[in-house]
Amino acid sequence: MAADLDLLVGAHSGPTHGLGAALIVGAVTWLFLRRAQWRPAWRTSCAVAAAYASHTLLDWLGTDSSPPIGIMALWPFSHRYYESPWHVFMAISRRYWLPEFWTFNIHALGRELVILVPLAVMVLMIRRREPGTTAA
């Protein structure tokens, strides 16, 4: 969710949602873990970068109702905004003063959970089957 810190400065879906930002986060994590002598720093850093990049993928699959439409997915290689042709996730309302704010956002959250929880359970089940691994 760190990519959404850009909401604090009114620049949502910009560079923080790009794959370049995921690479930067991974590199900073690697530097920090190397300094702390964490083993294996490269593996943990790759996992952090992949988790950050998953935010880019999930936001790309979401419905965007606030201009500019889409996300800057290829930043810093491109400053273009990309929008998925598949709107898997609903837009989230930030208009808290409207009467439908809570019902709309709870519906959107429910849809996200119906889609993502089975995927998370499947990943955990696969991880438990692999020899020498433990699920979190």
N, C-alpha and C positions, 0 to 999 in steps of 0.2 A: 504494500500500500504506500510505500515511500514515494512512488511516482506521483501520487495524488497530493503531495505536499505543495505542488504548484497551485493548488486551489487557494492557498493563503495569499498568493500574489496576483490572482486573477489571470493566470496564464495556463489554464488547464489544457491538456492534450498536446502540449508543445514538446520541447526537447526532452523533458523528463520522461516522456512516453516513447522515446526512440530506442532502438537497439544499441546505439552508441552510449546512451546512459547506462544500459545494462552492462556493457563492457567496462565502462568507467567504474561502476559499483563493484564489479568482479575484481578489477585491478586494485582498487583501494582495499578491498577485503583481503586480497592476496598479500599486499604490502603489510597490512596490519597483522595478519596471522603469521607471516614470516618473521616479523619483528618479535612477536610473542612466542615464536618457536613452536607453533601449533603444527601438528602433523596429522594428515597431509593437507597442507595449506592450499595446494593447487586444486585438489578435489573439492574441498569446502568452498573455495572461491568460485569454481565452475557451477556448483549447486546454487550459490547465492545469485550469480549472474543469470542462470536459467530461471530461477524463481522470479527475479526482477523482470526478465524478458517475457515471462508468462503474463504479466500485467499488461504488457503491450499487446499481446495476442488477444487477451480477453476484452480489453477496451476496443480493439479493432472490430471484434465480433459484436460489440454493443451498438445500440441505437444512439445516435448523437443528435440532440435537438438544439444545441447551442453553437452558433458560429464561432470560429471556423469549424465546419463539419469534418469529422474524421480526426485522425491522430498523426503526429509527425513521426511515423514509425521508423523511417530510415535516417533520422537525424544522427550524425552531422553530415551524412552523405547527400541528403536531400532535405530541403526545407518545405517540401510539399506535404499536404495533408492527405492521408489515405483513409478511405471509408470502405468497409467490407460490403459486398453485395448481399451478404447474409446477416440479418439482424437477429442474432440468437438471443441477446440479452436486451431487456427493455431499458429505455432512458430513465435516469433517476432525476426526480424533480428536486430542485433546490428552492422552490417557491413555498417556503414553510408557512406563509400567511394564507395560502389557499385551503379551503375546507377539504379537498381531496388529497392533500399532501401525504398524510399518513397511510390512507388506504392504497393509494397508487404505489408508494414506495414499499409497503409491506408485500403487495402483490409482486412487484419486481424482485424483491428479495426471495420470496417463495419460489419464483421461477428459477432464479440462480441456484438455489439450494437443490431443487429437483434435478437440475442439470449437473452440478458439480459434485454433490455428495456421492452419488454412485461412482463417479470417476475416481474420487479419493479413496473410496472403499476398495475398488478394484486394484488400485496401485498398492495399497496396504496388503491386500491378499497376495499379490504377486511377490512383493518384498518378503513376505513371511515364508513363501515357498523356496526362495533362494537359499542355498546352504551358506552358512556363515554370516547371515544378516539378521538383524533384529529390527522390528518395527518400533517406531518411537512411542 
